[in-house]
């Protein structure tokens, strides 16, 4: 940003920091989704449950995915869906909409089979039933922020660095749900 930009609008710096933080969060979520897509010799590590081609994603599919996981305690499960699957499951008679506070604080938009549903616009054509133990973000240190000033041009460059890795730590704690190919 330049000195002139700051003089015209004192919120420029706030917008820059906010934009950088959102970009970093989006990168981390992309890495999260990449971890869920981890393969071994071309085969996905996360098991896949499908529903019939042309069928609807709903209660029965979620029940099948829960059965695939063979968990003793299902209380930590959540369902990560995109807008396409959310539209389908909202039409299911067993869907329970979330109260306003749950949406704001937890990100959940509803539940089915006692499983919380969380929406992400970055997911399309599939859903993930999982617990927090499936994917882990190993953060080496806090985000590092630095600025560099060029007095001649009266500009300031801002840099943010994060040192982390996102990994699939327990493939048995996640199931990918998708429509059958045929």
N, C-alpha and C positions, 0 to 999 in steps of 0.2 A: 504494500500500500504506500501511497505517497502522502507527503505532508498536506498537499492541496486537498486530497480526498478526506483527510481527517478534519481539515478546517471547514469543508463544505458539510460534512455529516459526521458528527462525533461518534456515531454508532458503527462506522465502518470496521473498526477493530473488533468489536463484538460480533459482527456478522462473519468476519474472517475466522475468528476462533471457533464460533459455532459451526461454520461450514467444515472446518478442518476436523472437528470432533465427529461430525456426522460421517465424513468420508472415512475416518478411521473405524468407526463402528460398523459401517457398511462393509469394509474390507474384512473385519473380524467375522461378520456374519457369513460372508462369502466363503471364508476359510472353514467355518463351521459346516456349511453345506457340502463343501469339498471333502471334509473329513467323513461325513455320512456316506459319501459316494466312493469311499476307499475300496479298491479291489485287490485281489490276490490272484495273479495269473489270469486276469480278465474276469474273474468271478467276484461279484459284490460280497463284501464281508457282512453287510447288514441284510438279514433275510427279507424277502419280498412276499407280500400278500397281495393277491389281485382280486378284483371283482369283475363280473362278466362284462365283455365288450358291449357297449351300449347300455349297460346297467347303471345304477345310481350308487354313489358312495353314500353310505349311511350306517345305521346302527349295526346291521349284520356284519358289515365289513370290519367295523371296529371290534366287534366281539371276536371275529376270526383272528384279527391281529393280536388281540390280548391273549387268546389261546396259544398262538404261535410263540409268544414270549415265555410262557410257562413260569410266571412269577408267583411267588407266595404272597407278596404284598403289592397290591395294585394302586395304593394311595398316592404314589409319587409319579404316576403316569400323566403325560400331557400329549395332546395331539397338535402337531404343527401343520397347518393347512394354508393353502393359497386361496385367493378369492373364488376361484372356480369350484373347489371342493367345499368351501364354506357355504356357497349358494346352494349346493346340493344337500348338505347335511341340515341346513336350516329348515328345509322342507320335510325332514324326517319327523314323524310324530313323537319320537323319543328325545328330540333336541330340547334343551332347556337353556333359554337365553340368560346371559350374565346380568347381574345388577350393575348399575352405572359405576359404582366404586370399584368393582372387580375389573372392569374394563380399563379404567384410568390407572389403577395401581399395579395390577398384575398382568395386564395385556390380554387376559382371557376374554373371549367373546361369548362363551357359552360352555355347555357340557353335554356329553352323551355317554351313557353307560357309566356315569360317575367320573369320566375322564374330562379334564379341562381342555378346552379348545383354544389355541392361540393362533392368531392370523399373522401371516407374513406375505407381503406382496411380491417377495422375491421367489416364492415357491409357486410353481405352476405344473399341473399334470400329475401331481403326486401329493402324498401326505406322509408325515412321519409320526408314528406312535413311539414314544420314548420316555426315558427318565433322564435326569440330569447326569447320571453316571455314564451315559453312553459316550459323550464327547466332553473332553476337558481342554480348557485353555490354560496353558502353562505360561505365565507371565514372568519374564526374567527380572524386570524392574518396572517401576512406574513409567508412564509416558514422559518423555524428555521434551521440553519445549525450549527453543532458542531463537533469537532474532539476530539479524545481521543488518547493519545500517550502512548505507552509501551516502555520505555527506554531499558529494558532487551532484547526484541526481535527486537527492532528498527523498529517497525511497527506503523502506524497511521491509526486508524479507523475513518471513516467519517460517520456522521449521518445527515439525513435530516428529518424534521418533518413538516407535514402540517395538520392544523386543519380546516376541512371544511365538508360540507355536500352538496350533490347534490340532488335536489328534483324536481319533476314534479309540477310546480306551476300553470300551466293553461293548462289542457288537451284539451281545445277547440282550442288551438293554434298549434296543431300537429295532423297529420294523418299518420298512418302506411300504406304503400302500399305493397301488397304482391300478389303472384299468388294464385288463388282459389285452394282449395284442390281437387275439382272434377268438 
